[in-house]
Structures are given as C-alpha cells and as structure tokens.
Amino acid sequence: GPLAGALIGNQALDFKKQDGITEIEEALEAGAVERKMNDMLFEDERNGKVVISREPAFVSCVSNFSNFLDLSRKVLRNIELGVPVVILSRSNTTQHMFRWAQLLLNLMHTHDLDLGLVTYASCDIEQQKKLFSHYPTSPIYFTGSREVAKALKTMLPNTFSSTGGPNTLVSKVFDAGVEEALRTSALIENSGQCTALRHAVLPRVSEQEVHDMFSKGVSTVKCELEAISNGSCASLFETKKQTPTRGYKNHSTFAIEYKVDRDLPVEIEEHWRKAIVDVTSVDEKTLGSLDFVGSLSAWLVKNQPISLAVNGDAHPYDFARALFEKSGLVVYTVGSNENPALTAQARPQDGEIFGELPPRKELNTYTKFPMIVPSPSAAYNTNYSANFLEAKAAKGSTGDSYLGVMMKKQPLLKALIDPLSKQAKGYATVMAEYLKEACDNGPREGLGSRTSLYGLQRPPLGTETIVRADKDTPYDSVVLSLLPFLLTNAKDQVILSVDKKSNVFSHAIVKVVEQDTEAFERSISAANCYNVVEPQHHQVNSFPIISHFVSKLLLFGHVKSTTENDRQFVDAFSKSSKWLKMLD
C-alpha cells in the first residue's frame, strides 16, 4: 500500500532495520490469516458463545518487528474488534512508536473511524505504573525481556508477553553450508531479531575455526540504507569494536564476540542487538550419543529458546527427532546438505506456528497465557458466556458429545466430571471437543516452500507435570487442569499433588501424592518435573478460550524440513509419539 515505504523507512531510521521489505510482505500474508480468525471470533460473539472484553488494552513492543509480529498485529487485531488500545512509549526508539501511531491515526481519520480506539501514551515508567493502577484488569501485550515481563505481570495479571530465548543450532557436521547458516543466523539484523542464533553445538571445533568462520562471508555496510539497497538482512554495520563481554573474545576484524567451551552454557544472556555466540564443542561420538541428547534436551527445557535448528542428520532423523521429543520448543527446523537450517526461519502464515515462551515451570511469572502466532489478540482476553457453557453442559450430560461418550466408557472419568458446576461441565465439554478435533487431524501439514508439521503435542517425553491442590483450591479448577491429560496420551505424565488427601481423588484415574509444602518444593525441583500447575478459581464469565487454557498445560508449535515436499521427513516425524492423541 501507499504507506509501505514510510513504514519501512521509519524502521530503518529508528531501529536500523535492514530488511523491512520482507517483513511487510509477510505481514500482509499473516494478516490475512489473523483477520479470518478475528472474523470467526466476532461471529462467535454475535452468536452468544463468547464475550470479548473491551477494557483498554496496553501495547508495549520492541521496534524491530513493528509491521509483523509485534506492534501492528497487537494493535490492529484489537481495534478491528472494537477494543481500545493504548500504545505505550518506550525508553528507547520511542520516536518509532510515535510515528507509527501518527500514521495509524491519520489513516483512521481518513476512513472516518473512531479515533478514540487508539491513544498514544508518552510517559515514563513511574507514570506508566500510575496509569496501570487505574486499569488493574486491563490486558497488556508485551514483547521484550523476561525481566520486564515479570515486573509487568505483578502489576497487571492479564499480561500477555513474548520474551525471546537463546536460539540454538546443533550440527553433526561443520562444513561450508553449516558455516553460512551459522553466520546468517548469528548476524541477522545484527542479532536484533528474536530468532537470531545465540548458541551453537558443533563437532569438535576450535576457537580458531570459529574465528575463521566469521572471517569469511561477512558483509559490512555503513548504514541501513545501504543494506536495503543491497537486499541484505545480515550485514554488520561498520562500528568500533567494544571491550568484549567477560569470558568472550572479540573477532580480530569484526564486532563479533564468541566463546568456545566443551560444556553447555550454565548461564546465557541474550545480549540484544549484539553479534555474540556461545559455541559448545563436542566430539563426534559424544554428539550423537543418547546421554548428550538427554543433556542438550534438558538444557533446552531449562533455557527455552524460541528456535532449534538441526543440521547433519538424515532419514530416519533419529537425532533430530529425539531432540524434538525430549524438549518443548515452538520452532524446530531440520536442514539438509543442500539447504542447511537456520534458527531464523518461521512463517506462521504457512503453518509454521510461532511463539516466544518462557521456561514452562516459570510461565505464570511472565505471562497469563503463551502468545501464539497466528492468533487474534483480543481472544486472549475473551471468555465463554454463561449461557453457552450451560447449554454445552446439558448436551454433555445427555451423552450427545465426545465427553459424554467417554464418560460412559470410563466410570472413573464420569465420577470425576459429575460433581463439576454446570459451567465447568460445559467448559469440560468444549475442551473435549477441541482436543478431539485437534488430535484427529493432527499433526497437520503446512504450506509453502518448506515441509512443516504442526499441532498439539505432549510435554517432553519422560517428564511430568505436577498439578498442585491445597485445601482452598476449588474442585472445578483441579479437574479442568487434569482433563487435557486424562483424555489423551499425556495421561501418564501428570501427577496431582495434594496437601491433604481427598476421597474424591483417591481412585485410580490419576496418580495422587500427598505432600506437605516442603515435599512439594522438592518434587518440583526434580529433573523430570517439566511443569507446575497451581489452578486458579474459575469465576462466572471467566472461562478463557479453550485453546489458550490448554496451551498452559500442553505443547504447541511446529517442526519442519528445509526441503520442499519432503515425504521422508513427514513419514519420520508424523509417527512421533510426542504428537497429542486422544485415548480410545
């Protein structure tokens, strides 16, 4: 459209964005998908199924993806459904937010839209806190560091955040193709991209080899305009090298820092907007071993990158599949010799589902729900209506539903469901329908020039989720948190921890352990504990969209091959037992 040039120019000017053109193209494609989702959500509201909250929504985002993942979609998807949005200024690059808001308001004025739907709030952090205090139940859509997300969550419980992670590339070979994949992933937008490489696992490489890898194939530009003219996305700006971060070495020529170690990093900081890489050097025999796959998978669970790229594997992909099955990321990419995998590869509009999640055990510290792309932003603050849930409960109690059928087959499940309140029973019915539809058709195959599979997944194989109930935890909340496990092949991966045994939970449908606070704390520190769920009470009109509720308990995302129509890849990964399946 006519504003594309201005949007690209503003990003280049304010954030030194090198390739805003591709972002605009992908935004148009992904936006079409999300608008259809918005239409479906609005239709559900018109039919009385859901109630979309129209409390003011705060939006606070970094500037590097304003026109795709962040500012654009989080503002536009909300105002399309009549949710007023407050765009917050930032301590840096705030001029970018202001220019973007001006362009939007001018466009709204031209088309005679209600200008009250968009407000730009220019204020410092203390003023923002004061603003939040007047709207304590408003949602905030945030993209940035985990540290800031944590602070926001303490002020606004309805915080929906995307928080990055140390993206990792692992390769069983170190050849020219993998070197190029590493350079591009590490330097993309000078590491000002959420999927940029931060950590690499390579077969027996030295510091000199890592240095030499960055000595070739690196292009430099004087400014962002030169990068745009060259069609570049991973050029280095000509800047002076700084004193290296403690423990790292500077490249002899370029402003690139690196560190090589035999062990996986204990602590790893992202260092936004800096080209910096940790390299774990492992001998070839160890790299392919089950023990190392277990160690790397545990590291991935603890640090929660957005993206894992795997190179040097081949059909039947035992190595790549083991990493997929034993970790819980959203983006997995499997490369070939001809097309090595990058960490910076995801097209949500093609079924390559995307999300920036914190470590699962800590999810509630940073966000109310995981943020998924594509999705309609307003859906995160939407609940099912009481009338809809009560009607669903009536349908479920007659056996005219999937849940009703399962309750007839399993008396223990019926005994668990029967005491639920009417609305909770309706919610359970909706949950069962959602899970069945997702599992019966999953994993789904994506579109585009790569071959992807996406869908709901179990937690990492071999791990457990602990649902904790104390004497004050409502029965409805406990049962609804258990149900996604009890209906699926994740059933053996859940434990109910209670501080005092209840006869209601004493039957064999779920494993119950009695634990005091000290024993509970020990159990959640165990290596095989993946997630801890402490259910909250579901008030009337507070039953969230089922996909978001389930996303706190189970996994979602995609795994892809860089090869188009890769049938061997589909054959190998579609058979993985990590994909969620309904029990008979």
C-alpha positions as CSV (number, residue, x, y, z in Angstrom):
1,G,0.0,0.0,0.0
2,P,0.9,3.7,-0.1
3,L,2.3,3.6,3.5
4,A,4.7,0.7,2.9
5,G,7.6,2.9,2.1
6,A,7.1,5.1,5.1
7,L,6.8,2.1,7.5
8,I,9.9,0.5,6.1
9,G,11.8,3.9,6.2
10,N,10.8,4.6,9.8
11,Q,12.0,1.2,10.9
12,A,15.3,1.7,9.1
13,L,15.7,5.2,10.6
14,D,14.7,4.4,14.1
15,F,15.9,0.9,14.5
16,K,18.5,0.4,11.7
17,K,16.3,-2.3,10.3
18,Q,18.0,-3.9,7.2
19,D,15.1,-5.8,5.6
20,G,11.8,-4.2,6.4
21,I,10.6,-5.2,2.9
22,T,10.3,-8.9,3.6
23,E,8.6,-8.1,6.8
24,I,5.9,-6.1,5.1
25,E,5.3,-8.9,2.6
26,E,5.0,-11.5,5.4
27,A,2.8,-9.1,7.4
28,L,0.3,-9.0,4.5
29,E,0.2,-12.7,4.3
30,A,-0.1,-13.4,8.1
31,G,-2.5,-10.5,8.5
32,A,-4.9,-12.2,6.1
33,V,-4.9,-15.3,8.3
34,E,-5.4,-13.4,11.5
35,R,-8.2,-11.3,10.1
36,K,-10.1,-14.5,9.3
37,M,-9.5,-15.6,12.9
38,N,-10.9,-12.3,14.1
39,D,-14.0,-12.7,11.9
40,M,-14.6,-16.1,13.5
41,L,-14.1,-14.7,17.0
42,F,-16.6,-11.8,16.2
43,E,-19.1,-14.3,14.8
44,D,-18.9,-16.4,18.0
45,E,-19.6,-13.2,20.0
46,R,-22.6,-12.4,17.8
47,N,-23.9,-15.9,18.3
48,G,-23.6,-15.6,22.1
49,K,-20.8,-18.1,22.6
50,V,-18.1,-15.7,23.9
51,V,-17.8,-12.2,25.5
52,I,-14.8,-10.1,24.2
53,S,-13.6,-7.8,26.9
54,R,-13.3,-4.3,25.7
55,E,-11.3,-2.8,28.6
56,P,-8.4,-0.7,27.2
57,A,-5.6,-2.8,26.0
58,F,-2.0,-1.6,26.6
59,V,0.6,-2.4,23.9
60,S,4.3,-2.3,24.6
61,C,6.7,-3.7,22.0
62,V,10.2,-3.6,20.7
63,S,10.5,-1.9,17.3
64,N,12.3,-4.5,15.1
65,F,9.1,-6.2,14.0
66,S,6.5,-3.4,14.2
67,N,4.9,-4.4,11.0
68,F,4.6,-8.2,11.5
69,L,4.8,-9.9,14.9
70,D,4.5,-7.0,17.4
71,L,3.1,-3.5,17.3
72,S,1.0,-3.9,14.1
73,R,-0.8,-7.2,14.8
74,K,-1.3,-6.4,18.5
75,V,-2.9,-3.1,17.8
76,L,-4.8,-3.7,14.6
77,R,-6.3,-7.1,15.7
78,N,-7.7,-5.4,18.8
79,I,-9.2,-2.3,17.3
80,E,-10.8,-4.4,14.5
81,L,-12.9,-5.9,17.3
82,G,-13.7,-2.6,19.0
83,V,-11.1,-3.0,21.8
84,P,-9.5,0.4,22.5
85,V,-5.7,0.3,22.6
86,V,-3.1,2.4,24.4
87,I,0.3,2.4,22.7
88,L,3.0,2.9,25.3
89,S,6.1,5.0,24.6
90,R,9.5,3.3,25.2
91,S,12.7,4.4,26.9
92,N,14.5,3.9,23.6
93,T,13.4,4.0,20.0
94,T,10.2,5.7,21.3
95,Q,10.0,8.1,18.3
96,H,9.3,5.0,16.2
97,M,6.2,4.1,18.3
98,F,5.0,7.7,18.0
99,R,5.5,7.9,14.2
100,W,3.7,4.6,13.8
101,A,0.7,5.8,15.9
102,Q,0.5,9.0,14.0
103,L,0.3,7.2,10.6
104,L,-2.4,4.9,12.0
105,L,-4.5,7.8,13.5
106,N,-4.2,9.7,10.2
107,L,-5.4,6.7,8.3
108,M,-8.3,6.2,10.7
109,H,-9.3,9.8,10.3
110,T,-9.3,9.4,6.5
111,H,-11.7,6.4,6.8
112,D,-13.9,8.1,9.4
113,L,-13.1,5.5,12.2
114,D,-13.4,6.3,15.9
115,L,-10.2,7.9,16.9
116,G,-10.9,7.0,20.5
117,L,-9.8,3.5,19.7
118,V,-6.2,4.5,19.6
119,T,-4.2,6.5,22.2
120,Y,-0.5,7.1,22.3
121,A,0.7,7.5,25.9
122,S,4.0,9.3,26.2
123,C,5.1,8.7,29.8
124,D,8.0,7.4,31.8
125,I,7.9,4.1,33.8
126,E,6.5,5.7,37.0
127,Q,3.8,7.4,35.0
128,Q,3.0,4.1,33.3
129,K,2.7,2.4,36.7
130,K,0.2,5.0,37.8
131,L,-1.7,4.5,34.5
132,F,-1.8,0.7,35.2
133,S,-3.2,1.3,38.7
134,H,-6.4,2.8,37.2
135,Y,-6.9,-0.2,34.9
136,P,-5.8,-3.2,37.0
137,T,-7.8,-5.7,35.0
138,S,-6.8,-4.4,31.5
139,P,-4.6,-6.6,29.3
140,I,-1.1,-5.7,28.2
141,Y,0.5,-7.2,25.1
142,F,4.2,-7.0,25.6
143,T,7.3,-8.0,23.6
144,G,10.7,-7.7,25.3
145,S,12.8,-9.1,28.1
146,R,11.7,-11.7,30.7
147,E,12.8,-9.2,33.4
148,V,10.4,-6.5,32.2
149,A,7.6,-9.1,31.6
150,K,8.0,-10.3,35.2
151,A,7.6,-6.7,36.5
152,L,4.5,-6.1,34.3
153,K,2.9,-9.3,35.5
154,T,3.0,-8.2,39.1
155,M,1.1,-5.0,38.2
156,L,-1.3,-6.4,35.5
157,P,-2.4,-10.0,35.9
158,N,-3.6,-10.0,32.3
159,T,-0.1,-9.7,30.9
160,F,0.4,-11.5,27.6
161,S,4.1,-11.5,26.9
162,S,6.6,-12.7,24.2
163,T,10.0,-12.9,25.8
164,G,12.6,-14.4,23.4
165,G,15.2,-17.1,24.3
166,P,18.7,-18.3,23.4
167,N,18.1,-19.8,20.0
168,T,20.3,-22.8,19.3
169,L,21.8,-24.5,16.2
170,V,23.2,-28.0,16.6
171,S,25.0,-29.8,13.8
172,K,26.7,-33.1,13.4
173,V,28.9,-31.7,10.6
174,F,30.8,-28.4,10.2
175,D,31.0,-27.7,6.5
176,A,30.7,-24.6,4.3
177,G,26.9,-24.8,4.3
178,V,26.6,-25.0,8.0
179,E,29.1,-22.2,8.4
180,E,26.9,-20.0,6.2
181,A,23.8,-20.9,8.2
182,L,25.7,-20.0,11.4
183,R,26.8,-16.6,10.1
184,T,23.4,-15.7,8.8
185,S,21.6,-16.8,11.9
186,A,24.1,-15.0,14.2
187,L,24.3,-11.8,12.3
188,I,20.7,-11.3,11.1
189,E,19.7,-7.7,11.7
190,N,22.9,-7.6,13.8
191,S,21.1,-10.0,16.2
192,G,18.2,-7.6,16.6
193,Q,15.8,-10.4,15.6
194,C,14.0,-12.7,18.0
195,T,15.1,-15.9,16.2
196,A,18.8,-14.9,15.9
197,L,21.3,-17.5,16.9
198,R,22.8,-17.3,20.4
199,H,24.2,-20.8,20.9
200,A,25.7,-23.4,18.6
201,V,26.6,-27.0,19.3
202,L,29.3,-28.2,16.9
203,P,31.5,-31.3,16.4
204,R,35.0,-30.7,17.8
205,V,35.6,-27.1,16.7
206,S,38.4,-24.8,18.0
207,E,38.4,-21.1,18.8
208,Q,40.5,-20.6,15.7
209,E,37.9,-22.3,13.5
210,V,35.1,-20.2,14.9
211,H,37.2,-17.1,14.4
212,D,37.9,-18.1,10.8
213,M,34.2,-18.9,10.1
214,F,33.4,-15.2,10.9
215,S,36.4,-14.0,8.8
216,K,34.8,-15.0,5.5
217,G,31.4,-14.3,4.1
218,V,30.6,-11.3,6.4
219,S,29.5,-8.2,4.6
220,T,29.6,-4.7,6.1
221,V,27.5,-1.6,5.5
222,K,27.9,2.0,6.5
223,C,24.2,2.5,7.1
224,E,20.8,0.9,6.9
225,L,20.0,2.5,3.5
226,E,23.0,0.6,2.0
227,A,21.7,-2.6,3.5
228,I,18.2,-2.0,1.9
229,S,19.8,-1.2,-1.4
230,N,21.9,-4.4,-1.3
231,G,19.0,-6.5,-0.3
232,S,20.8,-7.6,2.8
233,C,19.4,-8.8,6.2
234,A,22.6,-9.9,7.9
235,S,25.3,-7.3,7.2
236,L,27.4,-5.8,10.0
237,F,27.3,-2.1,10.5
238,E,30.7,-0.6,10.4
239,T,31.1,0.2,14.1
240,K,34.1,0.2,16.5
241,K,34.6,-3.0,18.5
242,Q,33.9,-2.7,22.2
243,T,35.6,-4.4,25.1
244,P,34.3,-7.9,24.9
245,T,31.8,-9.3,27.4
246,R,33.6,-11.1,30.2
247,G,34.5,-14.6,29.1
248,Y,34.2,-13.9,25.4
249,K,36.7,-13.0,22.7
250,N,36.5,-10.3,20.1
251,H,36.9,-11.2,16.4
252,S,40.1,-9.7,15.1
253,T,38.3,-7.7,12.4
254,F,34.5,-7.5,13.0
255,A,32.4,-6.5,16.0
256,I,31.5,-10.2,16.8
257,E,32.1,-11.9,20.1
258,Y,32.4,-15.6,20.6
259,K,33.2,-18.2,23.2
260,V,34.0,-21.9,22.8
261,D,33.6,-24.4,25.6
262,R,33.2,-28.2,26.0
263,D,30.2,-27.8,28.3
264,L,26.8,-26.4,27.6
265,P,26.4,-22.8,29.0
266,V,25.3,-22.6,32.6
267,E,24.0,-19.1,32.3
268,I,23.4,-17.4,29.0
269,E,22.3,-13.8,28.4
270,E,20.7,-12.9,25.0
271,H,22.6,-9.5,24.6
272,W,20.0,-7.9,22.3
273,R,21.4,-6.1,19.3
274,K,24.9,-7.7,19.7
275,A,26.5,-10.3,17.5
276,I,27.6,-12.8,20.1
277,V,27.7,-16.6,20.1
278,D,28.4,-19.4,22.6
279,V,29.8,-22.5,20.9
280,T,29.7,-25.9,22.6
281,S,32.4,-28.1,21.1
282,V,31.6,-31.8,21.4
283,D,33.5,-34.8,19.9
284,E,31.5,-36.6,17.2
285,K,30.9,-39.7,19.2
286,T,29.5,-37.8,22.2
287,L,27.4,-35.5,20.0
288,G,25.3,-38.4,18.7
289,S,25.0,-40.3,22.0
290,L,21.8,-40.7,24.0
291,D,23.4,-39.2,27.0
292,F,24.3,-36.0,25.2
293,V,20.8,-35.8,23.6
294,G,19.4,-36.0,27.1
295,S,21.7,-33.3,28.4
296,L,21.0,-31.0,25.5
297,S,17.3,-31.6,25.8
298,A,17.4,-30.7,29.5
299,W,19.3,-27.6,28.6
300,L,16.7,-26.6,26.0
301,V,13.9,-27.2,28.6
302,K,15.6,-25.0,31.2
303,N,16.5,-22.1,28.9
304,Q,13.6,-22.3,26.4
305,P,14.9,-21.0,23.1
306,I,12.3,-20.0,20.6
307,S,14.0,-22.0,17.8
308,L,16.2,-25.1,17.4
309,A,17.9,-25.8,14.1
310,V,19.4,-29.2,13.5
311,N,21.9,-30.0,10.7
312,G,23.8,-33.0,9.6
313,D,21.1,-35.6,10.3
314,A,19.3,-37.7,7.7
315,H,16.4,-40.1,7.4
316,P,15.1,-41.6,9.7
317,Y,16.2,-38.5,11.6
318,D,16.8,-40.3,14.9
319,F,18.9,-37.4,16.3
320,A,16.6,-34.6,15.3
321,R,13.5,-36.5,16.4
322,A,15.0,-37.3,19.8
323,L,15.6,-33.6,20.4
324,F,12.1,-32.8,19.3
325,E,10.6,-35.4,21.5
326,K,12.6,-34.5,24.7
327,S,12.2,-30.8,24.6
328,G,9.3,-28.3,24.4
329,L,10.1,-25.5,21.9
330,V,7.8,-23.9,19.4
331,V,10.1,-23.8,16.4
332,Y,12.1,-26.8,15.1
333,T,13.9,-26.8,11.8
334,V,15.7,-29.8,10.2
335,G,18.2,-28.9,7.5
336,S,19.7,-30.8,4.6
337,N,23.1,-30.7,2.9
338,E,21.6,-28.6,0.1
339,N,19.6,-26.3,2.5
340,P,21.1,-26.1,6.0
341,A,18.7,-25.0,8.7
342,L,18.8,-21.5,10.2
343,T,17.5,-20.6,13.6
344,A,15.8,-17.6,11.9
345,Q,13.2,-19.4,9.9
346,A,9.4,-19.3,10.7
347,R,6.4,-18.3,8.5
348,P,3.3,-18.6,10.7
349,Q,1.1,-18.0,7.7
350,D,2.3,-21.3,6.2
351,G,1.6,-23.3,9.3
352,E,5.0,-22.7,10.9
353,I,3.4,-21.8,14.2
354,F,5.5,-19.3,16.2
355,G,5.8,-18.3,19.8
356,E,8.3,-16.7,22.3
357,L,7.7,-18.6,25.6
358,P,9.5,-18.5,28.9
359,P,10.6,-21.8,30.6
360,R,7.4,-23.8,31.2
361,K,7.8,-24.0,35.0
362,E,8.1,-20.2,35.2
363,L,5.3,-19.4,32.7
364,N,3.0,-17.8,35.2
365,T,5.7,-15.5,36.3
366,Y,5.9,-13.8,32.9
367,T,2.6,-14.3,31.1
368,K,-1.0,-15.3,31.7
369,F,-1.0,-17.5,28.5
370,P,1.6,-18.3,25.9
371,M,1.4,-16.0,23.0
372,I,0.8,-17.9,19.7
373,V,1.3,-16.6,16.1
374,P,-1.1,-16.6,14.3
375,S,-3.9,-15.8,16.7
376,P,-6.4,-12.9,17.2
377,S,-5.0,-10.7,20.0
378,A,-8.4,-10.0,21.6
379,A,-9.0,-13.7,22.1
380,Y,-6.6,-13.7,25.0
381,N,-8.9,-11.6,27.0
382,T,-12.1,-13.3,25.9
383,N,-14.3,-15.7,27.9
384,Y,-17.1,-18.1,27.1
385,S,-20.6,-16.9,28.0
386,A,-22.5,-18.5,30.9
387,N,-25.5,-19.4,28.6
388,F,-23.2,-21.1,26.1
389,L,-21.4,-23.2,28.7
390,E,-24.7,-24.2,30.4
391,A,-26.1,-25.3,27.1
392,K,-22.9,-27.3,26.4
393,A,-23.2,-28.9,29.9
394,A,-26.8,-30.0,29.1
395,K,-25.6,-31.6,25.8
396,G,-22.7,-33.3,27.6
397,S,-24.9,-34.8,30.3
398,T,-27.1,-36.5,27.7
399,G,-24.1,-38.3,26.2
400,D,-24.6,-36.4,23.0
401,S,-20.9,-35.3,23.0
402,Y,-17.5,-36.7,22.9
403,L,-17.1,-36.2,26.6
404,G,-20.4,-37.9,27.3
405,V,-19.3,-40.9,25.2
406,M,-16.0,-41.1,27.1
407,M,-17.8,-40.9,30.5
408,K,-20.0,-43.9,29.5
409,K,-16.9,-45.8,28.7
410,Q,-15.0,-44.8,31.8
411,P,-16.9,-44.8,35.1
412,L,-14.0,-43.2,36.9
413,L,-14.0,-40.3,34.5
414,K,-17.7,-39.9,35.0
415,A,-17.2,-39.9,38.7
416,L,-14.7,-37.1,38.3
417,I,-16.9,-35.0,36.0
418,D,-20.3,-35.3,37.6
419,P,-19.6,-33.1,40.7
420,L,-18.5,-30.1,38.4
421,S,-20.6,-27.0,38.4
422,K,-22.8,-26.5,35.4
423,Q,-20.5,-24.0,33.7
424,A,-17.4,-26.0,34.4
425,K,-19.0,-29.1,33.0
426,G,-19.8,-27.1,29.9
427,Y,-16.2,-26.0,29.7
428,A,-15.1,-29.6,30.0
429,T,-17.4,-30.5,27.1
430,V,-15.9,-27.7,25.0
431,M,-12.4,-28.9,26.0
432,A,-13.0,-32.5,24.9
433,E,-14.4,-31.3,21.6
434,Y,-11.4,-29.1,21.0
435,L,-8.9,-31.8,21.8
436,K,-10.6,-34.4,19.7
437,E,-10.8,-32.1,16.6
438,A,-7.1,-31.1,17.1
439,C,-5.9,-34.7,17.6
440,D,-8.0,-36.4,15.0
441,N,-6.5,-34.1,12.3
442,G,-3.0,-33.7,13.7
443,P,-0.3,-33.3,13.1
444,R,-1.3,-31.1,10.2
445,E,0.9,-30.4,7.2
446,G,1.8,-26.8,6.4
447,L,2.1,-24.9,3.1
448,G,4.9,-23.1,1.4
449,S,8.4,-23.9,0.1
450,R,9.3,-25.9,3.2
451,T,7.7,-29.0,4.6
452,S,6.2,-28.5,8.1
453,L,4.1,-30.4,10.6
454,Y,2.2,-28.5,13.3
455,G,-0.2,-29.3,16.1
456,L,-0.7,-30.0,19.8
457,Q,1.9,-32.1,21.5
458,R,2.6,-33.9,24.8
459,P,5.0,-32.4,27.2
460,P,8.6,-33.6,26.6
461,L,8.7,-37.4,26.7
462,G,9.9,-38.7,30.1
463,T,8.8,-35.7,32.0
464,E,5.9,-35.0,34.5
465,T,3.5,-32.1,35.1
466,I,2.5,-31.6,38.7
467,V,-0.9,-30.1,39.4
468,R,-0.9,-28.8,43.0
469,A,-4.1,-28.5,45.0
470,D,-4.3,-27.3,48.6
471,K,-7.3,-27.1,50.9
472,D,-8.6,-23.9,49.2
473,T,-8.3,-25.0,45.6
474,P,-11.7,-25.3,44.1
475,Y,-12.7,-28.7,42.7
476,D,-13.6,-27.3,39.3
477,S,-10.2,-25.8,38.8
478,V,-8.4,-29.0,39.7
479,V,-10.5,-31.2,37.4
480,L,-10.2,-28.8,34.4
481,S,-6.5,-28.7,34.8
482,L,-6.3,-32.5,34.8
483,L,-8.7,-33.2,31.9
484,P,-6.4,-32.4,28.9
485,F,-4.1,-35.1,30.3
486,L,-6.7,-37.7,31.3
487,L,-8.3,-37.6,27.8
488,T,-5.1,-38.0,25.9
489,N,-1.8,-40.0,25.6
490,A,-0.3,-37.5,28.1
491,K,-2.3,-39.2,30.8
492,D,0.8,-40.9,32.4
493,Q,2.6,-37.5,32.5
494,V,0.5,-35.8,35.2
495,I,0.6,-36.1,39.0
496,L,-1.9,-34.5,41.4
497,S,-0.1,-33.2,44.5
498,V,-2.4,-32.6,47.5
499,D,-1.6,-31.3,50.9
500,K,-4.4,-33.5,52.4
501,K,-5.8,-36.5,50.6
502,S,-9.4,-36.2,49.4
503,N,-11.6,-39.2,48.8
504,V,-12.7,-37.6,45.6
505,F,-9.2,-38.1,44.2
506,S,-8.4,-41.4,45.7
507,H,-9.4,-43.5,42.7
508,A,-7.0,-44.7,40.0
509,I,-7.9,-42.3,37.2
510,V,-5.0,-40.0,38.2
511,K,-1.9,-40.5,40.3
512,V,-2.3,-38.7,43.6
513,V,0.5,-37.9,46.1
514,E,0.1,-36.3,49.5
515,Q,2.8,-33.7,50.1
516,D,3.4,-31.0,52.6
517,T,4.9,-27.8,51.3
518,E,8.5,-28.9,51.8
519,A,7.9,-32.2,49.9
520,F,6.1,-30.4,47.1
521,E,9.0,-27.9,46.7
522,R,11.4,-30.9,46.5
523,S,9.3,-32.6,43.8
524,I,9.1,-29.5,41.5
525,S,12.9,-29.3,41.7
526,A,13.3,-32.8,40.3
527,A,14.9,-33.2,36.9
528,N,11.9,-34.8,35.4
529,C,9.4,-32.2,36.6
530,Y,8.6,-30.1,33.4
531,N,5.6,-28.0,34.6
532,V,3.9,-27.0,37.8
533,V,0.2,-26.0,37.6
534,E,-1.5,-24.3,40.5
535,P,-5.1,-24.0,39.4
536,Q,-7.0,-20.7,40.0
537,H,-10.7,-20.5,40.7
538,H,-12.9,-20.0,37.6
539,Q,-15.3,-17.3,38.4
540,V,-18.6,-16.9,36.4
541,N,-17.8,-15.4,33.0
542,S,-14.1,-16.3,33.5
543,F,-13.7,-19.3,31.3
544,P,-11.0,-18.4,28.7
545,I,-10.9,-19.5,25.1
546,I,-10.1,-23.2,25.3
547,S,-7.0,-23.2,23.1
548,H,-5.3,-20.7,25.4
549,F,-6.2,-22.6,28.6
550,V,-4.9,-25.9,27.1
551,S,-1.7,-24.1,25.9
552,K,-0.6,-23.6,29.5
553,L,-0.8,-27.4,30.0
554,L,0.2,-29.0,26.7
555,L,2.6,-28.0,23.9
556,F,2.0,-26.5,20.5
557,G,4.2,-25.5,17.6
558,H,5.8,-27.0,14.5
559,V,8.7,-29.0,13.2
560,K,9.9,-28.5,9.6
561,S,12.3,-29.6,6.9
562,T,14.0,-27.0,4.8
563,T,13.3,-29.3,1.8
564,E,10.0,-28.8,-0.2
565,N,7.6,-31.7,-0.2
566,D,10.0,-33.8,1.9
567,R,8.0,-37.1,2.3
568,Q,10.7,-38.9,4.2
569,F,10.6,-36.1,6.8
570,V,6.8,-36.3,7.0
571,D,7.0,-40.1,7.4
572,A,9.6,-39.9,10.2
573,F,8.1,-37.1,12.2
574,S,4.4,-37.7,11.8
575,K,5.0,-41.0,13.6
576,S,6.5,-39.4,16.7
577,S,4.7,-40.3,19.9
578,K,5.1,-36.7,21.1
579,W,2.0,-35.6,19.0
580,L,-1.1,-35.5,21.1
581,K,-3.6,-38.3,20.6
582,M,-7.0,-39.0,22.2
583,L,-7.4,-42.1,24.2
584,D,-9.9,-44.7,23.0
